[in-house]
Amino acid sequence: MASSPSSSETAAKGEKVNAPYGSWKSPITADVVSGASKGLGGISVDGDGRLIWLESRPNESGRSVLVNEAEKPGDEPLDITPKELSVRTLCQEYGGGAFAISGDSLIFSNYKDQRLYKQSLCLKNSPPLPITPDYGGPSVCYADGVFDSRFGRYVTVRKDRRENSLNPTTMVVAVGLGEKDIQEPKVLISGNDFYAFPRMDAKGGKIAWIEWGHPNMPWDRAELWVGYISEAGDIYKRVCVAGRDPKHVESPTEPKWSPNGELFFITDRQNGFWNLYKWIESTNEVQPLYPLNAEFARPLWVFGMNSYEVIQSDEQKTLIACSYRQRGRSHLAIIDVLQSSLSLLDIPFTDLQDITSGNNCLYVEGASGVLPTSVAKVTFNDEKSEVIDFQIIWSSSPDSLKYESYFSLPELIEFPTEVAGQNAYAYFYPPSNHVYQASQEEKPPLLLESHGGPTSETRGVLNLSIQYWTSRGWAFVDVNYGGSTGYGREFRERLLGRWGIVDVDDCCSCAKFLVESGKVDGNRLCITGGSAGGYTTLAALAFRETFKAGASLYGVADLNMLRAETHKFESHYLDNLVGSEKDFYERSPINSVEKFSCPIILFQGLEDKVVPPDQARKIYAALKQKGLPVALVEYEGEQHGFRKAENIKFTLEQQMLFFARLLESLSPGRRRSNRNPGSTGPWLLHRHPQKQLLRETVTAPYGSWKSPFTADVVSGASKSLGGISVGGDGRLLWLESRPDESGRSVLVKEPEKPGDEPVDITPKEFAVRTLCQEYGGGAFSISGDTLVFSNYEDQRLYKQSLHLKDSPPLPITPDYGGPSVCYADGVFDSRFGRYVAIREDRRDSSSSPTTMVVAIGLGEKDIQEPKAFISGNDFYAFPRMDPEGEKMAWIEWGHPNMPWDKAELWVGYISEAGYGD
């Protein structure tokens, strides 16, 4: 029998392989997507005129690194950030503006401790040095800073959680750059809820900034101020430039001083679009540079945006290079301020983000349908009227072009909404694979994405995550529903008071439009989204019947819970987007679980401060109780959005697997009209209950067999053991970690009577786990009815009574403002009424912590600093007291040995004062 040709052989002959949509093979794998896409966190130029960029690397667990453009063509770019550091700020949770450069001096925020560091770019072996105080943890963070050469300081936004983590204070402060001891930053501007864009003029005599207060978001209403700086470095006079005029509702942003002292900024005061303006200082008036129904700025979600640059400023001419967005496409242009004219520049990018001025050039961050996010060097002619060279310096995915034959190009579509006369927009990506084709009778399945924000915009650029779907035979559409940015204030404000209605209606209208246009299969519509897009996904599945399945990534299920738990920046965001208490309740998917009828998969980061994990857990539990097919994937160490390559990969693969099951059940020729596949889950359609009952063997290929050992069974069944001990009454106590409680570790006591249930000892707000030596162990100890344990979140030791059931655990070690000090392997010393334990202290150095044996008082007095008992070596373990408390044994070892290579056993004799001899 002759074998049929393979797909590769057929493709080599120029013929396409006939295969159903959704079944096509593609080289754009989840590994390619997760490993190829580096993120860009900002660009700048050093004293030599060379580009410096901040890139996040999924294959380094999302670490953010500053990189310097190569000195010579052909050389490799040079990492500036030492391996033990990561450049990222947690200001306003979304960060941005994490570094600034002036000449050869670099200031950056380090992710782990959130302190600012100063680094020399010309002294390669000079380590970064901290310039802000150490508060014992990342409780204070900084962003959006600029150098102030007049006073030798760094002016920056500071967010301070020390007094209240839910309502931190934000202000503009000045940080000294001298070589003296680190000082507390000096407060320059305070009193409002939020600040951004502190910008000094060239002489250091004036400072401009943006500020706003609750309940507004910065794109609703904000104010631009100018402050005049005294000889002492203080602000002695303030002028509001924009935002307080009752005739205008506006949101100014991005102030910038020209070299000769003119102040430019962007606002939406006249036509509802963010346009460029100039401040007339003598009359405190503003004038537009070139009015246009286009957006010259983006919403202020992150710090440090830079949408324009003053590239010439003299008596003859003032030229501004800028980017603007109009009808789904970005443009690069030059505005002649004196002539009030605009000239377009022709470059391959169709989407632009930040721009930075270089030596007779611009460095432009952009992308297109075939170019991933990149940084290009754009060189002008002498008149700065046209581009004479365009060179890609950095690419987020440099290998992506080898997959170009598989790319689906975005098509901007405009579709009617539920409101007569109103349209919305989307980018449609048809299935594309040069090897495959489907039959003419079949229409492709559709995956619709709803973007986050919701005050944001999706853009039609090369995204390998999208190409992952389209190259396998899926159609994909990315929707800019009413409320999105990029189309002016009127379009942006469609969502006010109507979140959960307008966005949901527009997504459903878009899917309907594509079905009626003959582009997709109306029976195979799926929806996905992250954050606010996750909320739209859940709301669409709860309140509409358009889609057959959905995937929510860190999405919102309970609007009231989000309002109560989210961070300060967005704590009043929902007041404007939702409306009344009734609206909050009725538009929360968690309150309409009975309306869900199709499969859902949820993905959540466990360190998410924007949309806390309880959102996903709550809707998961409710849908599971209803009996719907639902899955929840949680990631330790991930925040709002996934940064680690392995998690990006797993998320993409699990979405494909989840939707592919549905696709298979709903493919033409396989549909069953007598029931809704969404009601029981697509995989239930392929069981063979009659054969199972008769114990017949089903013939099926290896690797395709169905099994009751599901991932739910595996993940939910396997508790692990972290130690055992015996209480004063002789009953067993054990430490168990529970996967179904996100790995929380709980001490449990054997029941008093046979047949009774074991009793949890650890209160629900605690988890018993130590981070000592990273691998932990020895997290608790018991003597009679007294328990001492390490709490995971703050790593402090707590004392708890085992016979007083309502007695809460009380801390016995100091609070250092974070988990910088941890304890393990402790024992009770009854002679001196203390607890002897190993302590690992990261306060001075996170990369080289000190380890010692310490003694901790167990009295009822105020908590004292533990006494150092044994120190001097690199590591210690097994401190053990004899019954009389007169001698102590321990193990110690030092570098380069591991404890199983070479270690020492010591015995110490304890004096009457409690110290060893």
N, C-alpha and C positions, 0 to 999 in steps of 0.2 A: 504494500500500500504506500503510495507516495505521500510524503509529509507536506503540510501546508507551509508556505514561506512565513518567516518571522516578520514582526513589524519592522525591524531594522532593515531586513532585506527588501521588504516592500518599499520602504522610504527611500532606500538607496536607488531604486529604480524610478523614483519620482512619483510613485503611486501612493495614495493615502490608504491607511488601514481603516476599514469600516468597524466602528466600535461604538457602543452606546455612550452618550454623554455621562460624564462622571466616572467612567472606567478607564480613561486614557492614562497611559504611563507618562511620567515626566521626570526629567533630570533635576527639576527644581524641587528638591526634597526639603523636609523640615530641617535637616542638618544644614543645608545650604542657606535657608532663610535665617535660622537662628545664629549661625556662625558668621554670616557675611555682613550683616547690617550693624555697623558701628553707628553710634549716635553722635550728634554734634551739639556741643554745649556752649559754643561761643567762639569768636575769632577776634584777633587783635594783631598788632604789628609791633615788633621790637625796635630797639634803637638802631639796628642795622637795616631796617626796612623789610625784614623777612617776616613772613606770616607765622603766627602761633595760633594753634587751634586746640580746643578741648574736645577730646573724643571719649565716649563711653564704650567699653569693650565687653560684650556679652560673654566672651570666652575667658574673661578674668572676673567673672561674677558681677559684671556691670561696673567695674572700677573705672573712674574717670581720670584721664591722663592728659596733661598738657604736652603738646608736641610742637617742635620747631621745624619749619621748612628747611630742607637741605641747603647747605651753603653753596654747593655746586650742582649743576644738573647731572642726574645720574646717581648722586649720592642718596643714602637713605635718610629720611627724616629722623630727628633725634628726640627721644623722650626726655622731657625736662623734669617731670615729677618722679621723685624717688619711689621705689617699689612699695615701700611701707606706707605710702600716703595715697590719698584719693581726693581729687579736687571736686568738691560738691558742697553746696549749702542747702540747709533744710528750711531756710527762710520762707514763710508762707507755704510750707510743705512742698510746693512745686519748684522752689529754688530759682536758678538762673542768676546771672551776674556774680559768678563764684570767683572771678579773678579780674585783675586789672594790671596793666603794664604801663610804665613810664620810663622810657629810655631802656636801661638795663636792669631796672628794678621790677620785680614781680611780687604782687600780693595775692594770696589765694586762701580760700576757706578749705580746711581739711575735713573730710566727711566724718571721721570717727569721733573727734573731739569738738568739731565745729569752731575751733579757734582759727584766727587769721595768722598766716605765716608770711614772712618776707624772705625772698630768695633772689640772689644775684644771677643774672643771665650770662654774665661774662666770666664769672669765676665758677667753672664747671664743677669743681669738687667742694664748693661751699654749700653746706647743708642748709635747708630752710630753717629759719628761726622763728618761734612764736612771737607775736607782738601784742596779743590780747591775753588777759588773765586766764588762768586755769580754774574753772569753777567746779572741777571734780566730775564733769560729765557734759554732754552736749546740750546744756540747758540754755545757752546763749548762742545765737547764730547771727551771721552778718551777710550782707549781699549788696550788689549794685554800688560798689565803692569807686571813688576817684581820688587821685593824688592832689594835694594842696601844697604846691611848691613854696608858696609865700610863708607858710608856718611849719613846713616840714612834717606834714601829717597826712593821714588818710581819712577821708570823709565818707561815711558809709551808713547804710540802713542797718539798724540792730533790732533783733527780736529777742526779748528776754522772758524766759519761762520760769525764772527762779521763784517768783512769788506766787504765780498762778499759771499752771500749764494749760488750762482751758481758755484763759483770757490773758495771754502774754501782752506785755507793753512793747510798742514799736516806736522807735525814734531815730533821728539822725544824730550820729555821734562822730567825734573826731578821735582818731587813734594815733598816738605819737609814733614817729618812725626813727627816733634817735636810738643810740646804742645803750642808753641807760636802762635801769630796771624797768620792767613792764609796769605800766600805770593803768589805772581804771580809765576807760575812755571818757572823754568830755562830752556831755550832752549839749548839742547845738539847737536841735529842733524837737519839740515834743508837744503833746496835748491832744493830738488827733489819733484816730484808730490806726491809720496806715500812712506810710510814706514810700515814695519811690523816686528814682531819677534825681538824686542830689547831684548837681552839676556846677562846678566852679568856672568862673570866667578866667581868661588867660592871666589877669593880674592878681587874682585872688581877692578882689575887692567885693565881688558879688557872688551869691549862690542862688541858683534856681532849683525848685523841687516841685513834685506833685504830691498832693495829699488828698485823702478822702475819709469819710466816716460812715459808720452804720446808719441806715440799713443799705446804703449804696454799695454797689460794686464799682470798680474804677471806670468801667465802660458805661455806667449809668450816669453818675455825676461825680466830678472831681474838680480840684482847684489847682491852678498853677500860681506859685508864689515866687517872689524874688526877695532875698534878704541882703542887706548891706552889712559888710563885716568891718568891725572896728580894729584898731591897732592891737587890741588884746586878743583878737581872734574870735570875738563874740558877734552875734547878730544884733545890731542896735536899731534897725529899721526894717519893716516888712511891707511889701506891696503885693496885693493880689492882682495878677495879670489877667487871669481868665477863670471863670467858674462861679463867680458871685453875682454876675449881672443878671437880674431877674428877667431880663428880656430873652435870655438864652438858656436853654438846657443843653449842657455840653460836658464833654469828658476830655479835657486836654491831656496830652501825653508827650513823651519824648522831647523835653526841652534840650536845647543845645546852643552853646555860645560860639560865635564865629571868632577867628583870631583877633579881629578888631573890636570885639565887644558887643556885637549885635546878638540879640536873643531870638532864636527861631523855635517853633514848637508846632505840634499837630493838634488840631481839635475839630469837632464836628458841629460847630455852632450855627452855621448858616444853612447849608444844604443837606445836613444830616449825614454827610460823609466826612471821614477823617482827612482833612486837607492841611497843607502847610501854611503857617502864619508867621508874621514877624511882629515883635513888640516895639512900639514907639515909646521909648522911655520918657521923653519930655512931656507927653500928654497922657501917658498910661492908656494908650489905645492899641488895638491890634489891627493888622491888615492882612488879607489873604494874599498869597504869592501867585497862585494860579488855580482858581476855583474849578473843580472838576467833580463830576458824579462818580468818584472812584475812591477807594480806601488806600490812604498812604501809610496806614499803621495797622497793627493787630491788637486784639484785646490783651490787657495786661494780666496774663496768667502767670508769667514768669518775669523775673527781673532781667535787666541788661539788654533789652531789645534795641536795635540800632537800624532804623529803616531809611536813614538818609545821612549824608555827609556834606559839609561845606568844603568844597574842593578848591575854591578860589575866592579870595576876599581882599580886594584892594580898591583903590579909587576908581579904576576903570570898570571893574566887573565883580559881581558876586554870583558865583555859580554853585548850585546845590545838586549833587547826584542823589537820586531818590528812586525808590521802587513804589509802584502802586498797583492795585488790583482792581480789575474791572471785568465783570461778567465771566468770572471763573478763570481768568488768566492774569499773570503778573507781567509788568513791563518795567524796564529800566530806562530812566530818563534823566535829562539835565534841565534844571530850571534856571533861567537867567532872571535873577531877582529884579534888576533894574528895568529890563525889557518886559517883564511879566510874560515870558514865553517859555514853552516846553518843547524839547527836542527828544524824540525817541532814539534809543540805541538798540541796535540789532544784535542779539546774542542768542545762543541755542536754548537757554533756560526759558521755560514757560511759567515757572513758579519761583518766586524770590522770597527770601527771608531777610537776614541781616546783611548789611554791606559795611565795609571798613576801608578807609582811605589809605593808600600806600604811596610810594614814590611815583608820581605821574600815572597812577593806576588805581583801580578799585579791586578789592577782594570781595567777591560776591558769593553768598550762600544761596544755592538754587538747585533746581531739578527740572525734569521734564518727563514726558511719557516714556522715554527710552533712557534717560539719565537718572540714576539714583541721586539722593542728596549729596551734593558736592560743593567744594569751594573752588572757584575759578578766579584767575588773575585776568582782569579786563584792562587792557592798555589802550589809552586814547592817543589821538593825534595831538599836535601842539595846541590846537584851538579847542580841544575837548569837545569836539562836535561829532566824532565818530569813533568806532572801535577799530583798532588796527591789529589787535591780537587778543585771542581768547584761549587761555590755557588752564586745564584742570590741574589743580595742585593737590587736592585731597578728594577722595571718594569714600562714601560710607560702605560701598559694596563694589570694590574695584574689579571683581571677577564677573560681575553681573552681565556684561556685554556678551559673554560667550553663550548666554541663553537667549539672545535677542530673537532668534527664529521662533521662540515660543511665546514672545511677549504679546499681550493683548493691549492695544492702545486705548486710552480712555476717550469716551465720546461724551461731551457735555450735552446733557438733555435738560429741557425745560418742560415741566409737566403741570397740568391743572391740579389744584388742591380742592378740598371740600368747600372752600369759600369761593363763591363766584367772582371771577375777575382776578383772582390771586393765583400766581404760579410759584412753584419752588424749583429747585435745581438738583442735579445729581450727575455723577460720572458713571457711565455704564461701560463695563468691560465684557465683551462677548467672549465665549470660549475660543481659545486659540492654541493650536498645536500643529506644527507642520507635518507631523507623522499621521495624525488621525483625522477622521471625519465621522459624523453620525449620519444616520439615514435622514432623508428630507422630511419624513413624516414626524420625526421626533423633535421636540423643543427641549432646550437645556434646562436643568434645574437652576434656581436662582438663590444666591446667598446675598441678602441685603444687609449692609452695615449702617448703623446709626452712630454718628460720631459722638465723642464725649464733650464735656463742657458744662451745660449745653451751648454756652455762648462761645462758640468756636466754629471752625470751618474745615471741612475735608477738602483735599486738593488733588487734582488729577496728575499725579506724578508716579514714577516707577516705584512700586512697592512689591517686593518679592513675596510678601505674605499674600497679596492679592493674586499675583501670578501663580502661586502655588495652587490656587483653586482653578483659575481659568485654563491653565495648561493641562488640567485633568478633566476638562469638559464641563466645568461649571460656568455659568454666567455670574457676574458679580456687579453689584451696584452700590455706590457710596453716596449717601444722600445728604444734601444741605437743606434740611427742613427749615420752616419758618422759625426764626430765632437765631439762625446761624449768622456769623459775621461774614464780611466780604461784600455785602449788598446794601450797606447803609443802615442808619438807625431805624427807619421805619420797618424794614424787614427784620432787623434784630429784635425789635420790641413786639413782634407778633406773638412771642412766647410769654410775655408778661401776664401773669395770672392764669396762664393756659398750658403750663408744662404738664405733659401727660395727655394732652388733647391734641394740640397743633402738631407736635413732633410725631405722635403716633399716627394721626390722620395722614400727614404728609408721607410717612414711610409706607403706609398702606396704599395711598394714592399712587405712589411711584411704582410699587409692585403691580398694581392693577393696570397702570399705563403700559408697562412693559409686556404684560400678558396680552392686553388688547392690541398692542403693536405687533404681536406675533413673534416677539423676541425670546420669550421664556415660557416654560410649562407652568400653567396656573395651579397644577396639582402638586408641584414640588417647589414650594417657596419656603425658604428658611431665613431667619433673621439673627443677627449677632450685634454686639456692641459692648464697649467698655465704659465703666464709670456712669456718667449720665446716659451714655448710649446703652449701657446695661439696663438702666431703668426703663428706657424707651422699649427695649427688647421685652422685658418682663411685662410692661404695661400693654404692649401690643398683643402678647400672648394671652393676657388676662381679659382684656376688654374688646378685642377684635377676633375674628376668625379667619384672618387672611393667611397666616403662616402655619406650617405643619410642624415646625420644631424651632428651637432657639438655643443660643449660647450667650450667657451673660458673664462678662468678665468684670469682677469687682463692681457689680451693679447695685442699684438701690432698690430694695423691696419695700421698705417702710419709711415714708417721708418724715413722719414724726420722729422716728428714731434717729434719722440722719440729722434733722434739725437739732436734736438734743445732744448728739455725740460728735458732730463734725468739728473741725478746727475753726479758729476765730475768723480767718479770711472769708470763709463761706458760711459763717454761722447765721447770717441774715439773708443770704442769697435766695433761699427758698421762700422767704416772706414775699418777695416780689414775683417769683416765678409761679407760685402755687395759689395763694390767696387765703381763704377762710379756713377755720378748723375743720369744717365739713369737707372742704376740698382736699385737705391734707389726708383725711381718713379715706375718702372715696377714691382718691387717685393712687392710693398705696396698693400695689399688687398683693401684698400679704393679707389684706383685708378682703380679697376677692378670690381666694384659693379655689372656691367651688366653680369659678369660671374658667380655670385652666383646663385644657383637654389634650395637650400634646407633650411630647418629650422635651426635656430641658436639661442642659448641662451648665454647671456653675464653676467658675474659677476665681480664687481669692488669695490675696497675699495676707499673711497673718500679722504683718507689722503695718498694715494700712491704717493711717490716721485720718484719711479723707473719707473713705467709706469703710468703717470698721468691719471686721470679719463676722460679727453677729448678724449683719444684713443677709449674707449668703447662708449662714447656718439656719436662720429663722425660716427663710422661704424653702430651703431644702427639707427641713423637718416637716413643714406643713404639706408640701407636695408629696413627700414620701408617705405620710400618714394617709393622704387621699388615695394613694395607690398608683400615682403617675410614675412613668419611667423618669427618674431624675438622678443626676450624679453631681457630686461636689468634689472638686480638687482644690486642696489648700497647699500653699507653699510657705514654708518657714523662710524667714529672712527677706521676703519680698514685701514691698510697700505698695503704693498706688501705681500700678503698672509694673510689668515684669522686666527685669534687667538681666537675669542670668540666662545664658544660652540654653542650658538644659531645661529650664522651665518654659522658655519661649518655644523650644522644639516640642516639648511634651504637650503644651496647650494646643498647638497647631495640629499635631497628630491626633489628639483626642477629639478635637472638633471634627476633623475629617472622618474619623472612625464613627463618631456619633451620628453625623449627618448621612454618611454612606449607608448605614443600616436603614435609615428611613428611605433614602433614595432607592435602595434595592426593592423595598416593599411597595414603593409607589411608581416604579418604572412602568412604561407602557407594556401591557400584556400581563402584568403581575398585580394590577390593582384589584381589590375586592370591594365590590359595591355594597356588600351587606354590612360593613362596619367601618368605623373611622379608625385608621391605624394609629392616630394620635391618642386614642383613648386607652390603649393598653401598651403601647410601645412597639416599634416596628419589628423588633427581634422576636416578639411573641407570634408573629405570623408564620414563622418557619419551624415551629415545633411540631412534633409528630406524636401527640398524646396516645393515639391508638397503638402505635408500635411500642411505645414505652410501656404501656400497660401489659402487652403480651410478651415483653422482654425480648422482642426481636432485635437483631443487630442491624443498624442502618449503615449502608455503604456510603462512605464519604471520604474525600481526600484527607491525608494527614494535615494537621494544622487548621482544619476547618471544623473539628468536632466541637459540639456545645458541651458545657460543663456547669454543674451547680457551684463549682469553686469560682465564684465571681470575684472581681476586685473588691466589691463591698464586703464579701465574706472574709477575704484575706486581710483587708485593712481594718475591719471592725472587730475581728476575732482575736488578733494576736496582741494581747497585753504583754508587757515585758516586766521583769523583776529587777529592782534596783537595790535590794538588800533586805535582810531579815534581822529581827531582834526579839527580845522577850520583855514584857512589861513586869511591873512589880507583883502582879497577881499570877504570873506564870503563863499568861496567854501570849500567843504569837502575834507579832506585828510585822507587816511587810510593806515594802514600797513598790507600788505598781504604776507603770506609765500606761496611759489609755489613749490609743489612737483616735477613738471617737470623741475625745475631749482635746483634740489638737496636740496630743502627746503629753498632756498634763500628768505630773507625777504626784500620787496621793498615798499617804500612809493609811493602812487599813488594819483593823484589829480583829483577831479571831473572835467569833461569837461566844458569848458566855455559856449558852446552852446548845446542845446539838440540835440542828434543824433551824436555828435562828440565822439571820443574815449577818455577814460580817459588817462592821461599822467603820465608816470613813472617819478618820481622825482629823485630817487636814481640811480646814474650811475652804469653801469654794473659791475664795479670792486668792488663795495661795497655791503654789506648786513647789514640791520639795525637790530641789535640784541645785547642784553647785556647778560652777564653770571652772573650778580649779583645774589647772593643767589641761583645760579644754574638754578632757574626757570625763571629768567629774568623778563620781563615786564618793562614798563616805559622807553622804549629805545629811545624815541624822545620827543621833545617839540617844540611848535611853538608860536612865539610872532610876530604878524604882518606879515612881509615878511621874517622873520629870523627863520631858522630851526636849531636846534642842535640835533644831533643823535649819537648813539653809533654804531661803525662799528664792525661787528662780528669778523673779522680776528685778529685785533690788540687790540680791546676793547678800543680804544681811542675815545674821543668825537670830532666830527667834526661840523663846522659851515657852513651853506649853505644859499645862498640867493635864495628866491623863485621867485623873479621877474627878476633877471639876469640869463636867462636860460643857458648861456654858462659859468657861473661862477662855477668853480669846488669847491667841499667841501674842507675846510681847517681845519687841526687839531688844537684843542685849548688846548689839554692836552699833557703832555710829553710822549715821546716814551721810554718805559722801556725795550725795546728789546724783547717783547713778551706780551701775554695777561694776565699779572700777576696783573694788576690793572683794575677794571671795574667800570662803573658808571651807575646809574639808577635813575628814578623818579625825574628828575630835573625840576626846574622852573626858569624863568627869574627874575632878580632883577634889574629893570630899574633905581632905585635910584643910585646904585653903578656900573651900567654897567657890571654886572657879571651874572653867571649862578650858581645856588645853587642846589647841587645834592648829592645823596648818593654815597659814594665811598667804594668799597670793595678791600682791599689791601692784596695780597698774597705774597708779596716779602719776608717778614721775615719768614712766615710760611704758607705753602699751606694748611695744615690741620686745622689751626686756624687763618684765616685771620682777620685783624682788619677792623671794619666798622665804618664810621663816616660821618657827613655831612660836605661838603667842598664847598668853593666858588671858581669859575674859572673865570678868567678875559676874557672879550669878545673883548678887544681892538685889534689893529692891530700890537702891539709890539711883541717882542719875547715871545714865550710860557713860562709861569712861572709855578712853582710848585703850585698846588692848596692850598688855605689857609684852615686849619682845622677850622671849624666853631663850630661843636658840636661833642664831643667824650666822651668816658668813659663807655658807656654801650655796650652790645653785639650787638644790632641791632637797626637800625633806618629806618623810612619810612615816606612818605608824608611830606617832608619839604615844607611849603606853606607860601609865603609872602603876607602881606596885600598890598592894592593898593599903599600906600604911601611909602612902603618899610621900615616902622618903627617897625613892629612886624613880627615875624615868628612863625608859629605853626608846631609841628612835633609829631610823635608817636615814642616811644622807648620801648624796653623790653629787658630782660636779661634771661640767663639760670637759671633754667631749663624750663622756660615757653616757649610755642609757643605764637605767637601774639594773638591768639584767646583764650588763657587761661587767661593771665593777661598782660596788657600793660598799658602804661601811655601816656597821652596827655599833652604836654608842650607848653607854649608860651614864646618866648624870645623877649626882647626889644632891638632894634638895635641902637647902639651909632652912633655919627657922624663919627667915624673911621670905622664903618661897622661891628663891633663885637657885640655879644649879651651880655646883662646884666642879 
